[in-house]
């Protein structure tokens, strides 16, 4: 290819989906790496994963109870929107009905 002066076109593997250049307030990290929880439904953690399919990207948001390490809520959609995470969290709250004071932690897209 080099001899023929050919160059391969490459695509960026992942789209950048987080815009960290904003003036919005950032919540403090209340969990502070304290991953040992003594009761269920005290701390929920969440994340989003990208799934590449033949039809394009799917986004899966999951909510995990930090005590049991089980998925307690999830949502999947084609476009990544705030609703994706909201639906996953609402599923967890509706299913588990946690007491007041639940701590919700995410990595804020990092």
N, CA, C and O atoms as a DFTB+ gen file, in Angstrom:
440 C
 N C O
     1  1       0.822      -1.187       0.000
     2  2       0.000       0.000       0.000
     3  2       0.870       1.256       0.000
     4  3       0.568       2.249      -0.661
     5  1       1.963       1.175       0.767
     6  2       2.836       2.336       0.855
     7  2       3.444       2.660      -0.503
     8  3       3.539       3.824      -0.891
     9  1       3.857       1.607      -1.227
    10  2       4.460       1.813      -2.543
    11  2       3.469       2.432      -3.526
    12  3       3.852       3.224      -4.387
    13  1       2.197       2.069      -3.395
    14  2       1.163       2.597      -4.291
    15  2       0.589       3.910      -3.769
    16  3      -0.319       4.484      -4.371
    17  1       1.132       4.384      -2.636
    18  2       0.687       5.639      -2.029
    19  2      -0.806       5.595      -1.667
    20  3      -1.542       6.564      -1.852
    21  1      -1.227       4.415      -1.137
    22  2      -2.615       4.236      -0.709
    23  2      -2.718       4.422       0.800
    24  3      -1.831       4.015       1.551
    25  1      -3.798       5.034       1.225
    26  2      -4.034       5.256       2.648
    27  2      -5.391       4.668       3.003
    28  3      -6.372       4.859       2.284
    29  1      -5.432       3.970       4.091
    30  2      -6.670       3.352       4.557
    31  2      -7.501       4.374       5.334
    32  3      -6.977       5.087       6.190
    33  1      -8.789       4.439       5.034
    34  2      -9.683       5.304       5.803
    35  2     -10.083       4.561       7.075
    36  3     -10.465       3.391       7.025
    37  1      -9.995       5.234       8.191
    38  2     -10.418       4.616       9.448
    39  2     -11.487       5.476      10.094
    40  3     -11.491       6.702       9.982
    41  1     -12.385       4.797      10.767
    42  2     -13.425       5.499      11.514
    43  2     -13.004       5.564      12.971
    44  3     -12.287       4.695      13.467
    45  1     -13.463       6.608      13.647
    46  2     -13.250       6.663      15.084
    47  2     -14.087       5.548      15.691
    48  3     -15.251       5.383      15.326
    49  1     -13.510       4.778      16.616
    50  2     -14.194       3.623      17.159
    51  2     -15.461       4.007      17.921
    52  3     -16.511       3.394      17.731
    53  1     -15.367       5.009      18.774
    54  2     -16.510       5.421      19.574
    55  2     -16.756       6.905      19.397
    56  3     -15.826       7.700      19.264
    57  1     -18.026       7.258      19.399
    58  2     -18.373       8.669      19.378
    59  2     -18.160       9.241      20.772
    60  3     -18.424       8.573      21.772
    61  1     -17.687      10.461      20.834
    62  2     -17.607      11.147      22.110
    63  2     -19.019      11.543      22.497
    64  3     -19.706      12.229      21.741
    65  1     -19.453      11.113      23.676
    66  2     -20.839      11.364      24.071
    67  2     -20.950      12.255      25.290
    68  3     -22.048      12.675      25.654
    69  1     -19.832      12.549      25.922
    70  2     -19.862      13.369      27.130
    71  2     -19.206      14.705      26.833
    72  3     -18.094      14.757      26.307
    73  1     -19.888      15.771      27.167
    74  2     -19.326      17.101      27.016
    75  2     -19.020      17.635      28.410
    76  3     -19.926      18.069      29.123
    77  1     -17.777      17.606      28.793
    78  2     -17.378      18.054      30.127
    79  2     -17.136      19.554      30.193
    80  3     -16.830      20.085      31.260
    81  1     -17.269      20.230      29.082
    82  2     -17.039      21.678      29.054
    83  2     -18.352      22.404      29.324
    84  3     -19.022      22.865      28.401
    85  1     -18.703      22.496      30.585
    86  2     -19.936      23.183      30.972
    87  2     -19.732      23.863      32.322
    88  3     -18.765      23.588      33.033
    89  1     -20.650      24.742      32.657
    90  2     -20.584      25.464      33.927
    91  2     -21.609      24.949      34.925
    92  3     -21.879      25.612      35.926
    93  1     -22.179      23.789      34.673
    94  2     -23.182      23.234      35.573
    95  2     -22.515      22.727      36.847
    96  3     -21.364      22.292      36.806
    97  1     -23.218      22.775      37.979
    98  2     -22.623      22.278      39.219
    99  2     -22.415      20.763      39.158
   100  3     -23.212      20.040      38.560
   101  1     -21.352      20.305      39.773
   102  2     -21.033      18.884      39.826
   103  2     -21.235      18.410      41.255
   104  3     -20.704      19.000      42.195
   105  1     -22.009      17.338      41.413
   106  2     -22.277      16.801      42.746
   107  2     -21.001      16.226      43.346
   108  3     -20.176      15.662      42.627
   109  1     -20.836      16.366      44.653
   110  2     -19.649      15.780      45.289
   111  2     -19.734      14.257      45.285
   112  3     -20.826      13.691      45.219
   113  1     -18.595      13.606      45.355
   114  2     -18.535      12.150      45.387
   115  2     -18.792      11.682      46.815
   116  3     -17.858      11.565      47.608
   117  1     -20.044      11.416      47.143
   118  2     -20.396      11.010      48.505
   119  2     -20.015       9.561      48.792
   120  3     -19.776       9.205      49.946
   121  1     -19.954       8.732      47.775
   122  2     -19.591       7.329      47.983
   123  2     -18.123       7.209      48.364
   124  3     -17.770       6.413      49.234
   125  1     -17.269       7.989      47.723
   126  2     -15.839       8.067      48.039
   127  2     -15.191       6.689      48.185
   128  3     -14.450       6.440      49.136
   129  1     -15.477       5.799      47.232
   130  2     -14.876       4.464      47.162
   131  2     -15.193       3.586      48.371
   132  3     -14.450       2.648      48.656
   133  1     -16.264       3.866      49.073
   134  2     -16.714       3.022      50.187
   135  2     -17.701       1.997      49.618
   136  3     -18.912       2.218      49.632
   137  1     -17.176       0.884      49.123
   138  2     -17.999      -0.082      48.405
   139  2     -18.594      -1.164      49.298
   140  3     -19.348      -2.006      48.809
   141  1     -18.283      -1.168      50.580
   142  2     -18.852      -2.150      51.497
   143  2     -20.124      -1.588      52.107
   144  3     -20.081      -0.700      52.958
   145  1     -21.252      -2.116      51.662
   146  2     -22.557      -1.674      52.134
   147  2     -23.137      -2.801      52.972
   148  3     -22.974      -3.972      52.628
   149  1     -23.818      -2.465      54.077
   150  2     -24.264      -3.475      55.041
   151  2     -25.729      -3.865      54.914
   152  3     -26.177      -4.786      55.595
   153  1     -26.480      -3.189      54.062
   154  2     -27.889      -3.520      53.856
   155  2     -28.255      -3.284      52.399
   156  3     -27.658      -2.445      51.724
   157  1     -29.249      -4.038      51.918
   158  2     -29.697      -3.780      50.547
   159  2     -30.408      -2.437      50.437
   160  3     -30.921      -1.906      51.422
   161  1     -30.427      -1.910      49.246
   162  2     -31.165      -0.687      48.914
   163  2     -30.686       0.557      49.666
   164  3     -31.471       1.471      49.917
   165  1     -29.414       0.594      50.022
   166  2     -28.820       1.798      50.605
   167  2     -28.094       2.609      49.539
   168  3     -28.168       3.837      49.516
   169  1     -27.381       1.893      48.646
   170  2     -26.584       2.549      47.610
   171  2     -26.843       1.855      46.277
   172  3     -26.682       0.642      46.145
   173  1     -27.248       2.654      45.297
   174  2     -27.373       2.172      43.924
   175  2     -26.288       2.855      43.101
   176  3     -26.038       4.051      43.245
   177  1     -25.649       2.072      42.235
   178  2     -24.660       2.627      41.317
   179  2     -25.133       2.357      39.894
   180  3     -25.844       1.385      39.637
   181  1     -24.730       3.228      38.978
   182  2     -25.193       3.068      37.610
   183  2     -24.104       3.304      36.598
   184  3     -23.104       3.972      36.864
   185  1     -24.322       2.738      35.426
   186  2     -23.390       2.941      34.330
   187  2     -24.119       2.699      33.015
   188  3     -25.206       2.122      32.984
   189  1     -23.501       3.149      31.938
   190  2     -24.030       2.951      30.593
   191  2     -22.981       2.207      29.791
   192  3     -21.794       2.529      29.851
   193  1     -23.424       1.210      29.041
   194  2     -22.519       0.506      28.143
   195  2     -23.031       0.636      26.714
   196  3     -24.232       0.773      26.481
   197  1     -22.110       0.591      25.771
   198  2     -22.409       0.734      24.352
   199  2     -22.377      -0.655      23.724
   200  3     -21.445      -1.424      23.954
   201  1     -23.389      -0.970      22.937
   202  2     -23.458      -2.271      22.281
   203  2     -23.559      -2.032      20.777
   204  3     -24.522      -1.429      20.303
   205  1     -22.571      -2.502      20.036
   206  2     -22.587      -2.317      18.583
   207  2     -23.352      -3.471      17.952
   208  3     -23.054      -4.637      18.207
   209  1     -24.335      -3.141      17.131
   210  2     -25.125      -4.140      16.420
   211  2     -25.022      -3.866      14.925
   212  3     -24.449      -2.859      14.510
   213  1     -25.575      -4.758      14.126
   214  2     -25.572      -4.552      12.676
   215  2     -26.398      -3.333      12.291
   216  3     -26.190      -2.752      11.226
   217  1     -27.329      -2.945      13.146
   218  2     -28.194      -1.802      12.852
   219  2     -27.684      -0.501      13.463
   220  3     -28.321       0.542      13.311
   221  1     -26.561      -0.546      14.141
   222  2     -26.014       0.654      14.773
   223  2     -25.785       0.435      16.259
   224  3     -25.736      -0.701      16.731
   225  1     -25.646       1.524      16.984
   226  2     -25.342       1.451      18.408
   227  2     -26.610       1.362      19.246
   228  3     -27.612       2.016      18.959
   229  1     -26.542       0.538      20.289
   230  2     -27.557       0.487      21.337
   231  2     -26.873       0.899      22.625
   232  3     -25.682       0.652      22.812
   233  1     -27.619       1.520      23.502
   234  2     -27.081       1.963      24.781
   235  2     -27.866       1.286      25.888
   236  3     -29.097       1.300      25.884
   237  1     -27.154       0.693      26.835
   238  2     -27.763      -0.013      27.952
   239  2     -27.364       0.683      29.245
   240  3     -26.182       0.777      29.576
   241  1     -28.366       1.168      29.971
   242  2     -28.125       1.767      31.284
   243  2     -28.532       0.746      32.336
   244  3     -29.617       0.171      32.254
   245  1     -27.677       0.518      33.320
   246  2     -27.992      -0.428      34.391
   247  2     -27.866       0.257      35.741
   248  3     -27.065       1.173      35.927
   249  1     -28.684      -0.215      36.678
   250  2     -28.627       0.222      38.069
   251  2     -28.336      -1.024      38.892
   252  3     -29.036      -2.030      38.776
   253  1     -27.310      -0.955      39.718
   254  2     -26.877      -2.095      40.521
   255  2     -26.975      -1.731      41.993
   256  3     -26.550      -0.653      42.408
   257  1     -27.547      -2.655      42.788
   258  2     -27.559      -2.492      44.239
   259  2     -26.159      -2.860      44.727
   260  3     -25.712      -3.991      44.532
   261  1     -25.481      -1.936      45.347
   262  2     -24.088      -2.160      45.742
   263  2     -23.959      -3.246      46.809
   264  3     -22.900      -3.863      46.928
   265  1     -25.005      -3.490      47.580
   266  2     -24.970      -4.538      48.608
   267  2     -24.932      -5.932      47.971
   268  3     -24.052      -6.736      48.279
   269  1     -25.880      -6.208      47.092
   270  2     -25.995      -7.544      46.501
   271  2     -25.230      -7.683      45.191
   272  3     -25.011      -8.795      44.710
   273  1     -24.824      -6.556      44.615
   274  2     -24.158      -6.518      43.310
   275  2     -25.075      -7.039      42.196
   276  3     -24.594      -7.501      41.161
   277  1     -26.381      -6.966      42.405
   278  2     -27.343      -7.416      41.405
   279  2     -27.914      -6.232      40.642
   280  3     -28.061      -5.136      41.183
   281  1     -28.232      -6.471      39.379
   282  2     -28.909      -5.452      38.578
   283  2     -30.344      -5.353      39.077
   284  3     -31.071      -6.346      39.103
   285  1     -30.746      -4.148      39.472
   286  2     -32.102      -3.936      39.977
   287  2     -32.934      -3.078      39.030
   288  3     -34.143      -2.941      39.217
   289  1     -32.299      -2.503      38.021
   290  2     -33.013      -1.722      37.020
   291  2     -32.167      -1.594      35.771
   292  3     -30.938      -1.595      35.835
   293  1     -32.836      -1.485      34.633
   294  2     -32.110      -1.336      33.375
   295  2     -33.013      -0.697      32.333
   296  3     -34.238      -0.702      32.455
   297  1     -32.381      -0.149      31.311
   298  2     -33.101       0.430      30.184
   299  2     -32.179       0.395      28.974
   300  3     -30.972       0.601      29.099
   301  1     -32.756       0.130      27.795
   302  2     -31.965       0.071      26.569
   303  2     -32.653       0.912      25.497
   304  3     -33.878       0.906      25.382
   305  1     -31.857       1.631      24.719
   306  2     -32.422       2.465      23.655
   307  2     -31.379       2.716      22.579
   308  3     -30.181       2.532      22.796
   309  1     -31.852       3.138      21.422
   310  2     -30.963       3.496      20.312
   311  2     -30.276       4.822      20.567
   312  3     -29.047       4.874      20.611
   313  1     -31.031       5.890      20.735
   314  2     -30.364       7.164      21.035
   315  2     -30.064       7.277      22.529
   316  3     -30.880       6.881      23.361
   317  1     -28.899       7.815      22.865
   318  2     -28.568       8.003      24.276
   319  2     -29.131       9.344      24.727
   320  3     -28.711      10.403      24.263
   321  1     -30.076       9.274      25.627
   322  2     -30.725      10.460      26.173
   323  2     -30.779      10.323      27.689
   324  3     -30.548       9.241      28.228
   325  1     -31.080      11.408      28.365
   326  2     -31.219      11.390      29.820
   327  2     -32.286      10.389      30.237
   328  3     -32.168       9.746      31.280
   329  1     -33.318      10.260      29.430
   330  2     -34.429       9.345      29.720
   331  2     -33.940       7.908      29.918
   332  3     -34.545       7.153      30.679
   333  1     -32.873       7.529      29.253
   334  2     -32.331       6.179      29.365
   335  2     -31.975       5.856      30.815
   336  3     -32.381       4.819      31.339
   337  1     -31.224       6.736      31.455
   338  2     -30.818       6.523      32.844
   339  2     -32.008       6.699      33.779
   340  3     -32.165       5.942      34.737
   341  1     -32.842       7.693      33.507
   342  2     -34.028       7.908      34.344
   343  2     -34.914       6.672      34.370
   344  3     -35.391       6.274      35.433
   345  1     -35.140       6.061      33.214
   346  2     -35.985       4.866      33.147
   347  2     -35.381       3.708      33.936
   348  3     -36.104       2.980      34.615
   349  1     -34.070       3.532      33.854
   350  2     -33.407       2.461      34.601
   351  2     -33.532       2.693      36.104
   352  3     -33.803       1.758      36.857
   353  1     -33.337       3.931      36.540
   354  2     -33.441       4.249      37.965
   355  2     -34.884       4.117      38.450
   356  3     -35.129       3.607      39.543
   357  1     -35.829       4.571      37.646
   358  2     -37.240       4.427      38.022
   359  2     -37.643       2.960      38.125
   360  3     -38.424       2.602      39.006
   361  1     -37.127       2.108      37.246
   362  2     -37.411       0.677      37.339
   363  2     -36.911       0.121      38.664
   364  3     -37.621      -0.634      39.330
   365  1     -35.698       0.487      39.049
   366  2     -35.125       0.005      40.306
   367  2     -35.944       0.481      41.503
   368  3     -36.224      -0.297      42.415
   369  1     -36.324       1.743      41.500
   370  2     -37.096       2.295      42.622
   371  2     -38.478       1.659      42.676
   372  3     -38.965       1.334      43.759
   373  1     -39.111       1.480      41.533
   374  2     -40.441       0.880      41.489
   375  2     -40.404      -0.566      41.976
   376  3     -41.284      -0.991      42.725
   377  1     -39.373      -1.337      41.549
   378  2     -39.265      -2.746      41.937
   379  2     -38.889      -2.916      43.400
   380  3     -39.454      -3.764      44.090
   381  1     -37.937      -2.116      43.880
   382  2     -37.355      -2.345      45.206
   383  2     -37.936      -1.470      46.310
   384  3     -37.870      -1.836      47.483
   385  1     -38.502      -0.327      45.956
   386  2     -39.082       0.612      46.916
   387  2     -38.126       0.915      48.084
   388  3     -38.448       0.641      49.240
   389  1     -36.955       1.480      47.773
   390  2     -35.976       1.770      48.830
   391  2     -36.483       2.854      49.781
   392  3     -37.299       3.699      49.411
   393  1     -35.978       2.807      51.012
   394  2     -36.339       3.808      52.022
   395  2     -35.702       5.152      51.669
   396  3     -34.799       5.235      50.837
   397  1     -36.189       6.177      52.315
   398  2     -35.630       7.513      52.121
   399  2     -34.143       7.498      52.489
   400  3     -33.737       6.833      53.441
   401  1     -33.352       8.229      51.733
   402  2     -31.919       8.299      52.016
   403  2     -31.065       7.461      51.084
   404  3     -29.856       7.351      51.288
   405  1     -31.667       6.869      50.067
   406  2     -30.919       6.090      49.083
   407  2     -29.841       6.969      48.444
   408  3     -30.104       8.114      48.076
   409  1     -28.628       6.428      48.314
   410  2     -27.540       7.142      47.650
   411  2     -27.425       6.618      46.222
   412  3     -27.261       5.417      46.011
   413  1     -27.509       7.519      45.241
   414  2     -27.375       7.185      43.820
   415  2     -26.015       7.672      43.358
   416  3     -25.709       8.859      43.470
   417  1     -25.193       6.766      42.837
   418  2     -23.832       7.114      42.428
   419  2     -23.600       6.688      40.982
   420  3     -23.949       5.576      40.584
   421  1     -23.007       7.586      40.206
   422  2     -22.569       7.234      38.855
   423  2     -21.204       7.871      38.625
   424  3     -20.770       8.732      39.391
   425  1     -20.538       7.439      37.569
   426  2     -19.206       7.993      37.292
   427  2     -19.279       9.294      36.496
   428  3     -18.247       9.831      36.095
   429  1     -20.475       9.798      36.268
   430  2     -20.710      11.068      35.563
   431  2     -20.095      11.068      34.167
   432  3     -19.675      12.110      33.663
   433  1     -20.048       9.892      33.549
   434  2     -19.596       9.821      32.165
   435  2     -18.101       9.749      31.969
   436  3     -17.629       9.873      30.839
   437  1     -17.346       9.555      33.021
   438  2     -15.888       9.502      32.850
   439  2     -15.412       8.096      32.587
   440  3     -14.213       7.871      32.419
